[in-house]
Amino acid sequence: GESVGLHLPTLSVQEGDNSIINCAYSNSASDYFIWYKQESGKGPQFIIDIRSNMDKRQGQRVTVLLNKTVKHLSLQIAATQPGDSAVYFCAENKGGSGGSNYKLTFGKGTLLTVNP
Amino acid sequence: DADVTQTPRNRITKTGKRIMLECSQTKGHDRMYWYRQDPGLGLQLIYYSFDVKDINKGEISDGYSVSRQAQAKFSLSLESAIPNQTALYFCATRDRSNTEAFFGQGTRLTVV
């Protein structure tokens, strides 16, 4: 069955270091993948997405890498700051016809803690 | 003002009671969703709607119902609340191009 999972439930880094959050997926039919950030007491916020026909995409201080061969997705945060402390979710969108392109399947999340 | 507003933000209710969670959005999106989040878990889809006349069940719809009163409003009801429905509930909207979803602040529901 389809699933989106994360390798590590928690990640602790020092301020200024780079962070890497990993995600494994099993549904080859997913047409794009999204990373969300959820701060305490708030709803998830979109960070960056990547289409399945890409292997890398960069945003402001963030880079997402997609390895379809091993069905692995990662989010890299450069120069991590205290404000980056949050739970990070990867999600996959299953494309296709017949209304099936609605669905975002979320992983369990990784708690990132940035130490000053 | 928030683009996606959920009310109430917190609610404690008793087993067997009916409760409604409301969501309104100002983004003009036609797609709206209700998700449930349990501690340490990701978000699970309860119901989704592509427009006022289109309502669809998600992964965990049992025990829940929804109403799309207008394009901007999507409410979730628990007909007879039970303790294992204690969770954080999120409403979200997306546009037709399937780009990012915008989430509300969440409703923390406790069923005692």
HADDOCK unambig.tbl for C-alpha pairs under 7 A between the chains (distance, minus, plus):
assign (segid A and resid 42 and name CA) (segid B and resid 105 and name CA) 4.96 0.50 0.50
assign (segid A and resid 42 and name CA) (segid B and resid 106 and name CA) 6.83 0.50 0.50
assign (segid A and resid 43 and name CA) (segid B and resid 103 and name CA) 5.47 0.50 0.50
assign (segid A and resid 43 and name CA) (segid B and resid 104 and name CA) 5.64 0.50 0.50
assign (segid A and resid 43 and name CA) (segid B and resid 105 and name CA) 4.65 0.50 0.50
assign (segid A and resid 43 and name CA) (segid B and resid 106 and name CA) 5.98 0.50 0.50
assign (segid A and resid 44 and name CA) (segid B and resid 103 and name CA) 6.10 0.50 0.50
assign (segid A and resid 45 and name CA) (segid B and resid 102 and name CA) 6.95 0.50 0.50
assign (segid A and resid 45 and name CA) (segid B and resid 103 and name CA) 6.98 0.50 0.50
assign (segid A and resid 46 and name CA) (segid B and resid 100 and name CA) 6.16 0.50 0.50
assign (segid A and resid 106 and name CA) (segid B and resid 42 and name CA) 5.40 0.50 0.50
assign (segid A and resid 106 and name CA) (segid B and resid 43 and name CA) 5.73 0.50 0.50
assign (segid A and resid 107 and name CA) (segid B and resid 42 and name CA) 5.16 0.50 0.50
assign (segid A and resid 108 and name CA) (segid B and resid 40 and name CA) 6.38 0.50 0.50
assign (segid A and resid 108 and name CA) (segid B and resid 41 and name CA) 4.39 0.50 0.50
assign (segid A and resid 108 and name CA) (segid B and resid 42 and name CA) 4.00 0.50 0.50
assign (segid A and resid 109 and name CA) (segid B and resid 41 and name CA) 6.89 0.50 0.50
assign (segid A and resid 109 and name CA) (segid B and resid 42 and name CA) 6.19 0.50 0.50
